[in-house]
Amino acid sequence: MGERRMVEQWLAWPTGCDPGVLSRALAGARDRFLGTGTAGGPVRRVVAESWRRSAASGIDPDRHETPVELTDDTLRELRADHELAAAMPVVRRLLVETAGLDRLIVAVGDADGRLLWVEGDRQLRARAESMHFLAGSNWGERHAGTNAVGMALAVDHGVQVFGAEHFASRVVPWSCSAAPVHDPDTGEVLGFVDVTGGDQVAAPHALALVRATALAVETELRVQRLARPRPVVAPEPAQLTVCGDLGRLRLPHRSVELSPRHAELLLVLSEHPAGRSAEQLAVALYPDSTATVTVRAELSRLRALLPELALRSRPYRLGRPVRTDLAQARALLARGSWRRALALAGLPVLARSQAPEVVALRADLAAQLRSAVLASRDATALARFADSELGVGDTEVVRATLAALPADSPRRREYAVRLARLDAELGAGGRATRMQRWRS
């Protein structure tokens, strides 16, 4: 009995129920929940929990509009890069062409709940667009309220939503069945398969068909992977060089010069092994912190460019360890090996980057190196730092270098002239450093 009850929580229609009677009862239960916050009567536990999450997200059931996040160009890029693109023929064969369910919409999307493909009955799709059920929209639970796509991703299980079980009022006339699709190797959620339409989509056999399709997609992905050679993954970490103008990633069998944005992304991800959400990455990389969609598109390109890194999502993280010269320099400084740290990281971290987190990392490393070199009073190290991009305009470092040089050093005149010029630029006796430069 307990197992049967567990199965039925995913089904919209309990065994032996009258859908018409259930629909009216659910409408009353929904009204009571929206008025009192209490869910009872015929409301399934999984639906009640989703209602509570939707309410906590601040969604207004009567005014909410599901967001359309993706531009046409971004949508094309995400479709081209997404793993489920390779399995779309399976979805079309099982659901669009021969499903045996009249008048339905088939949607396939990513692990964030964004609809990437929306196919099926043309008239029904035109009607569904009025509630923003179209390619490029986000039907994750916190964006659209209770619906089969959002719930399936939230609970990682196939599930149905029948009529008034939807949280947003404009979606109540519809029903839907959805199931997550998993990576056949890691078990990670890749996306979802959904059918949306009238009451018939809430029938038990509709969910069985959707779940079978999701399993068929996973099988197809496994077969395709077995048919292509896997990238060779060596046990040692990849090496990311970020000290300098450009980023470069060294892998066991190749070296890749990275675009500025990919270098920034890899650096930030390497600093956060547990992962970062798209929103957190947007804050780290863009001054206005509103570029979440752009970040996701860049991550899709990065995944395609560097499959060896096994980039994962929810949260975004590196599946293979990446070692950076920045982290190595910090470790050397912590051990007191400042000479080796200076030799390794004598150039600014991604010097041209204006990404907020990169700017902070650059300034922090420069400050640590500067502090260690000044404390050493070592003439050779001071001269090296003073001559580098980090210290060339640093008055205090130049003055310390001049003081540390032997009285008969031929370089004393050079540093004396430089110090006089810097003091003249900043005012007699003034003190300034180039540290300000590496903070902007």
C-alpha positions as CSV (number, residue, x, y, z in Angstrom):
1,M,0.0,0.0,0.0
2,G,2.8,2.4,0.9
3,E,4.6,1.7,-2.5
4,R,1.3,2.4,-4.3
5,R,0.8,5.7,-2.5
6,M,4.4,6.7,-3.3
7,V,3.8,6.0,-7.0
8,E,0.4,7.8,-7.0
9,Q,2.0,11.0,-5.6
10,W,3.5,11.6,-9.1
11,L,0.3,10.9,-10.9
12,A,-2.4,13.6,-11.2
13,W,-5.3,11.2,-11.3
14,P,-5.6,8.7,-8.4
15,T,-6.8,5.2,-9.3
16,G,-10.5,5.2,-10.0
17,C,-11.0,9.0,-9.7
18,D,-13.4,11.0,-11.8
19,P,-11.3,13.7,-13.5
20,G,-14.2,16.2,-13.6
21,V,-14.9,15.8,-9.9
22,L,-11.2,16.0,-9.1
23,S,-10.8,19.2,-11.2
24,R,-13.6,21.0,-9.2
25,A,-12.1,19.8,-5.9
26,L,-8.7,21.0,-6.8
27,A,-10.0,24.4,-7.9
28,G,-11.5,24.9,-4.4
29,A,-8.4,23.6,-2.7
30,R,-6.3,26.1,-4.7
31,D,-8.5,29.0,-3.8
32,R,-8.2,28.0,-0.1
33,F,-4.4,27.8,-0.3
34,L,-4.1,31.2,-1.9
35,G,-6.4,32.7,0.8
36,T,-5.0,30.9,3.9
37,G,-1.7,29.2,2.9
38,T,-3.2,25.9,3.9
39,A,-3.3,23.0,1.4
40,G,-5.7,20.1,2.1
41,G,-8.3,17.9,0.5
42,P,-7.3,16.3,-2.7
43,V,-4.0,18.2,-3.0
44,R,-1.0,15.8,-3.3
45,R,1.9,16.4,-0.9
46,V,4.3,17.0,-3.8
47,V,2.0,19.7,-5.2
48,A,1.4,21.3,-1.8
49,E,5.2,21.6,-1.3
50,S,5.6,23.1,-4.7
51,W,2.8,25.7,-4.0
52,R,4.7,26.7,-0.8
53,R,8.0,27.1,-2.7
54,S,6.2,29.1,-5.4
55,A,4.6,31.4,-2.8
56,A,8.0,31.8,-1.0
57,S,9.5,32.8,-4.4
58,G,7.2,35.8,-4.4
59,I,5.2,34.8,-7.5
60,D,1.8,36.5,-7.7
61,P,-0.5,33.8,-9.0
62,D,-2.9,36.3,-10.7
63,R,-0.4,38.7,-12.3
64,H,2.8,36.6,-12.9
65,E,4.2,36.3,-16.4
66,T,6.8,33.6,-17.0
67,P,10.0,35.2,-18.3
68,V,11.3,34.8,-21.8
69,E,15.0,34.9,-21.1
70,L,16.7,34.0,-24.4
71,T,17.2,36.0,-27.5
72,D,17.0,34.2,-30.8
73,D,20.8,34.2,-31.2
74,T,21.4,32.8,-27.6
75,L,18.7,30.2,-28.2
76,R,20.4,29.0,-31.3
77,E,23.7,28.8,-29.5
78,L,22.3,26.9,-26.6
79,R,20.5,24.4,-28.8
80,A,23.7,23.8,-30.8
81,D,25.7,23.2,-27.7
82,H,23.3,21.2,-25.6
83,E,23.7,17.5,-25.3
84,L,20.0,16.8,-25.7
85,A,20.2,18.2,-29.3
86,A,21.7,14.8,-30.4
87,A,18.7,13.0,-29.0
88,M,15.9,15.2,-30.4
89,P,15.2,12.6,-33.2
90,V,14.3,10.1,-30.5
91,V,11.9,12.6,-28.8
92,R,10.2,13.5,-32.1
93,R,9.8,9.8,-33.0
94,L,8.3,8.9,-29.6
95,L,6.2,12.0,-28.7
96,V,5.7,14.2,-31.8
97,E,5.1,11.7,-34.5
98,T,3.7,8.5,-32.9
99,A,2.7,9.3,-29.4
100,G,-1.0,8.6,-29.9
101,L,-1.9,11.7,-27.8
102,D,-4.0,14.2,-29.8
103,R,-3.4,17.9,-29.6
104,L,-0.3,18.2,-27.4
105,I,2.8,20.3,-27.2
106,V,6.2,18.6,-26.7
107,A,8.9,20.7,-24.9
108,V,12.6,19.8,-24.3
109,G,14.9,22.0,-22.3
110,D,17.9,22.4,-20.0
111,A,18.5,21.8,-16.3
112,D,17.6,25.4,-15.4
113,G,14.0,24.9,-16.8
114,R,14.5,26.9,-20.0
115,L,12.5,25.6,-23.0
116,L,14.9,25.0,-25.9
117,W,12.6,23.1,-28.2
118,V,8.8,23.4,-28.4
119,E,7.1,21.3,-31.0
120,G,3.7,19.7,-31.7
121,D,0.2,20.9,-32.5
122,R,0.6,24.3,-34.2
123,Q,-2.7,25.8,-33.0
124,L,-2.1,24.6,-29.5
125,R,1.4,26.2,-29.5
126,A,-0.1,29.5,-30.7
127,R,-2.5,29.4,-27.7
128,A,0.3,28.5,-25.3
129,E,2.4,31.4,-26.4
130,S,-0.1,33.7,-24.6
131,M,1.2,32.3,-21.3
132,H,4.8,32.4,-22.6
133,F,5.1,28.7,-23.1
134,L,7.5,29.0,-26.0
135,A,11.2,28.4,-26.8
136,G,13.4,30.7,-24.8
137,S,11.1,31.0,-21.7
138,N,12.1,29.7,-18.3
139,W,9.6,27.3,-16.6
140,G,11.8,26.5,-13.6
141,E,9.6,26.5,-10.5
142,R,10.9,29.8,-9.1
143,H,10.3,31.5,-12.4
144,A,6.9,30.1,-13.3
145,G,5.4,28.6,-10.2
146,T,4.1,25.1,-9.9
147,N,4.2,23.3,-13.2
148,A,5.4,19.9,-14.4
149,V,8.7,21.1,-15.8
150,G,9.7,23.0,-12.7
151,M,8.5,20.3,-10.3
152,A,10.3,17.5,-12.2
153,L,13.6,19.4,-12.0
154,A,13.0,20.4,-8.3
155,V,12.2,16.9,-7.1
156,D,14.3,15.0,-9.8
157,H,11.4,12.7,-10.8
158,G,8.7,12.4,-13.4
159,V,5.5,14.2,-12.4
160,Q,2.2,15.4,-13.6
161,V,0.3,18.7,-12.9
162,F,-3.4,18.8,-13.6
163,G,-5.3,22.0,-14.2
164,A,-5.8,23.8,-10.9
165,E,-2.7,22.3,-9.4
166,H,-0.8,25.0,-11.3
167,F,0.2,28.0,-9.1
168,A,-0.2,30.7,-11.8
169,S,-3.8,31.4,-12.8
170,R,-3.1,31.7,-16.5
171,V,-1.8,28.2,-16.6
172,V,-4.8,26.6,-14.8
173,P,-6.6,25.7,-18.1
174,W,-3.6,23.4,-19.0
175,S,-2.2,20.1,-17.8
176,C,1.3,18.7,-18.3
177,S,3.6,15.7,-17.7
178,A,7.4,16.0,-17.4
179,A,10.4,13.9,-16.5
180,P,14.1,14.9,-16.0
181,V,16.8,13.5,-18.3
182,H,20.0,12.5,-16.7
183,D,23.6,12.2,-17.9
184,P,24.0,8.4,-18.4
185,D,27.6,8.5,-16.9
186,T,27.3,10.9,-14.0
187,G,23.6,10.9,-13.2
188,E,23.6,14.7,-13.3
189,V,20.4,16.3,-14.6
190,L,20.8,17.5,-18.2
191,G,17.3,18.7,-18.8
192,F,13.8,17.5,-19.2
193,V,11.1,16.2,-21.5
194,D,7.5,17.6,-21.2
195,V,4.1,17.2,-22.8
196,T,1.6,19.9,-22.3
197,G,-2.1,20.1,-23.4
198,G,-5.6,19.5,-22.2
199,D,-6.9,17.1,-19.5
200,Q,-5.7,14.0,-21.4
201,V,-2.1,14.9,-20.7
202,A,-2.8,14.3,-17.0
203,A,-3.9,10.7,-17.6
204,P,-1.5,8.0,-16.1
205,H,-0.4,6.7,-19.5
206,A,0.9,10.2,-20.5
207,L,3.4,10.2,-17.7
208,A,4.4,6.7,-18.5
209,L,5.1,7.7,-22.1
210,V,7.1,10.8,-21.0
211,R,9.2,8.8,-18.6
212,A,9.9,6.1,-21.2
213,T,10.9,8.9,-23.6
214,A,13.4,10.3,-21.0
215,L,14.9,6.9,-20.5
216,A,15.1,6.4,-24.3
217,V,17.0,9.7,-24.6
218,E,19.4,8.7,-21.9
219,T,20.0,5.4,-23.7
220,E,20.6,7.2,-26.9
221,L,23.1,9.5,-25.3
222,R,24.9,6.5,-23.9
223,V,25.0,4.7,-27.3
224,Q,26.3,7.9,-29.0
225,R,29.1,8.3,-26.4
226,L,30.2,4.7,-26.8
227,A,30.3,5.2,-30.5
228,R,32.8,8.1,-30.3
229,P,36.3,8.1,-28.8
230,R,36.5,9.6,-25.4
231,P,39.0,12.3,-24.6
232,V,42.1,11.0,-22.8
233,V,42.0,12.2,-19.2
234,A,45.3,12.1,-17.4
235,P,45.3,12.0,-13.6
236,E,47.3,15.2,-13.2
237,P,45.4,18.6,-13.0
238,A,45.2,20.9,-16.0
239,Q,47.5,23.9,-15.6
240,L,45.9,27.4,-16.0
241,T,48.3,30.3,-16.5
242,V,46.7,33.7,-15.7
243,C,49.7,35.9,-14.7
244,G,50.0,38.1,-17.8
245,D,47.8,39.6,-20.4
246,L,46.3,36.3,-21.7
247,G,45.2,33.0,-20.2
248,R,46.5,29.7,-21.3
249,L,45.3,26.2,-20.4
250,R,47.8,23.3,-20.6
251,L,46.3,19.8,-20.9
252,P,48.1,16.5,-21.3
253,H,48.0,16.5,-25.1
254,R,47.4,20.1,-26.0
255,S,47.7,23.7,-25.0
256,V,44.9,26.2,-25.5
257,E,45.1,30.0,-25.6
258,L,41.9,31.2,-24.0
259,S,39.7,34.1,-24.9
260,P,39.6,36.7,-22.2
261,R,36.1,35.7,-21.0
262,H,37.0,32.0,-20.9
263,A,40.2,32.7,-19.0
264,E,38.1,34.7,-16.5
265,L,35.5,31.9,-16.2
266,L,38.1,29.2,-15.6
267,L,40.0,31.3,-13.1
268,V,36.8,32.0,-11.0
269,L,35.7,28.4,-11.2
270,S,39.2,27.2,-10.1
271,E,38.9,29.5,-7.1
272,H,35.5,27.9,-6.2
273,P,35.9,24.1,-6.5
274,A,32.4,23.5,-4.9
275,G,30.9,25.5,-7.8
276,R,29.1,28.7,-8.5
277,S,25.6,29.4,-9.8
278,A,25.1,31.4,-13.0
279,E,24.0,34.4,-10.9
280,Q,27.1,34.2,-8.8
281,L,29.3,34.0,-11.9
282,A,27.5,37.0,-13.4
283,V,28.3,39.0,-10.3
284,A,32.0,37.8,-10.4
285,L,32.5,38.6,-14.1
286,Y,30.3,41.6,-15.0
287,P,30.2,44.9,-13.3
288,D,26.5,45.3,-13.7
289,S,25.9,41.6,-12.5
290,T,22.8,41.3,-14.8
291,A,24.4,39.1,-17.5
292,T,23.2,35.6,-16.3
293,V,22.1,34.6,-19.8
294,T,25.5,35.7,-21.3
295,V,27.3,33.7,-18.7
296,R,25.3,30.5,-19.5
297,A,26.1,30.9,-23.2
298,E,29.8,31.4,-22.5
299,L,29.8,28.2,-20.3
300,S,28.1,26.3,-23.1
301,R,30.9,27.4,-25.5
302,L,33.5,26.6,-22.9
303,R,32.1,23.1,-22.4
304,A,32.3,22.5,-26.2
305,L,35.8,23.9,-26.5
306,L,37.3,22.0,-23.5
307,P,35.4,18.7,-23.0
308,E,38.5,17.5,-21.0
309,L,37.4,19.7,-18.1
310,A,34.0,17.9,-17.7
311,L,32.2,21.2,-16.9
312,R,29.2,20.4,-14.7
313,S,26.2,22.4,-13.7
314,R,23.8,23.1,-10.8
315,P,26.1,24.6,-9.6
316,Y,28.6,25.2,-12.4
317,R,31.9,23.5,-11.4
318,L,35.0,21.9,-13.0
319,G,34.9,18.1,-13.2
320,R,38.7,18.0,-13.5
321,P,41.1,19.7,-11.1
322,V,42.7,22.9,-12.5
323,R,45.9,24.3,-11.0
324,T,46.6,28.0,-11.5
325,D,49.9,29.9,-11.3
326,L,48.0,32.3,-9.1
327,A,47.2,29.6,-6.5
328,Q,50.7,28.3,-6.7
329,A,52.1,31.7,-6.0
330,R,49.9,32.2,-3.0
331,A,51.0,28.8,-1.7
332,L,54.6,29.7,-2.1
333,L,54.1,33.0,-0.3
334,A,52.4,31.2,2.6
335,R,55.5,29.0,2.9
336,G,57.8,32.1,2.9
337,S,59.1,31.2,-0.6
338,W,58.6,34.8,-1.9
339,R,61.5,34.6,-4.4
340,R,59.9,31.6,-6.2
341,A,56.5,33.3,-6.0
342,L,57.8,36.4,-7.6
343,A,59.5,34.4,-10.3
344,L,56.2,32.6,-11.0
345,A,53.8,35.5,-10.8
346,G,55.7,38.6,-11.6
347,L,53.0,39.8,-14.1
348,P,49.5,41.1,-13.2
349,V,46.7,38.5,-13.1
350,L,44.9,38.8,-16.5
351,A,46.1,42.4,-16.7
352,R,43.4,43.6,-19.1
353,S,40.4,42.1,-17.3
354,Q,37.8,44.4,-15.6
355,A,35.8,41.5,-14.2
356,P,35.2,42.3,-10.5
357,E,36.5,39.1,-9.0
358,V,39.5,39.0,-11.3
359,V,40.3,42.7,-10.3
360,A,40.2,41.7,-6.7
361,L,42.4,38.6,-7.2
362,R,44.9,40.6,-9.1
363,A,45.1,43.3,-6.4
364,D,45.3,40.8,-3.6
365,L,48.2,38.9,-5.2
366,A,50.1,42.1,-6.1
367,A,49.7,43.3,-2.5
368,Q,51.0,40.0,-1.1
369,L,54.0,40.0,-3.4
370,R,54.7,43.7,-2.6
371,S,54.5,43.2,1.1
372,A,56.8,40.2,1.0
373,V,59.4,41.9,-1.1
374,L,59.4,45.1,1.0
375,A,59.7,43.1,4.2
376,S,62.7,41.2,2.7
377,R,64.8,44.3,2.1
378,D,66.6,42.1,-0.5
379,A,68.1,44.4,-3.1
380,T,67.8,41.9,-5.9
381,A,64.2,41.1,-5.2
382,L,63.3,44.7,-4.7
383,A,64.9,45.7,-8.0
384,R,63.1,42.8,-9.8
385,F,59.7,43.9,-8.4
386,A,60.5,47.6,-9.1
387,D,61.2,46.8,-12.7
388,S,58.1,44.6,-13.2
389,E,54.7,45.8,-14.3
390,L,53.6,45.4,-10.7
391,G,56.1,47.9,-9.2
392,V,57.4,50.1,-12.0
393,G,55.6,53.1,-10.7
394,D,55.5,52.3,-7.0
395,T,57.3,55.1,-5.2
396,E,57.8,53.1,-1.9
397,V,59.2,50.1,-3.7
398,V,61.6,52.3,-5.7
399,R,62.7,54.1,-2.6
400,A,63.3,50.8,-0.8
401,T,65.3,49.5,-3.7
402,L,67.5,52.5,-3.7
403,A,68.1,52.1,0.0
404,A,68.9,48.4,-0.3
405,L,71.4,48.7,-3.2
406,P,75.1,48.9,-2.2
407,A,76.7,52.3,-2.3
408,D,78.8,51.3,-5.3
409,S,76.0,49.8,-7.4
410,P,75.9,51.1,-10.9
411,R,72.0,51.0,-10.7
412,R,71.7,53.5,-7.9
413,R,71.7,56.5,-10.3
414,E,68.9,54.8,-12.3
415,Y,66.6,54.4,-9.3
416,A,67.5,57.8,-7.9
417,V,66.4,59.4,-11.2
418,R,63.2,57.3,-11.3
419,L,62.4,58.2,-7.7
420,A,62.9,61.9,-8.4
421,R,60.6,61.8,-11.4
422,L,57.9,59.9,-9.4
423,D,58.1,62.4,-6.6
424,A,58.0,65.3,-9.0
425,E,54.9,63.9,-10.6
426,L,53.2,63.4,-7.3
427,G,54.5,66.5,-5.5
428,A,57.6,66.9,-3.3
429,G,57.7,64.2,-0.7
430,G,54.6,62.5,-2.1
431,R,53.9,58.8,-1.8
432,A,52.0,56.7,-4.3
433,T,52.0,53.2,-5.6
434,R,51.0,51.5,-8.8
435,M,48.8,49.2,-6.6
436,Q,45.9,51.4,-7.5
437,R,46.3,50.4,-11.2
438,W,45.8,46.7,-10.5
439,R,42.6,47.4,-8.6
440,S,40.9,48.9,-11.7
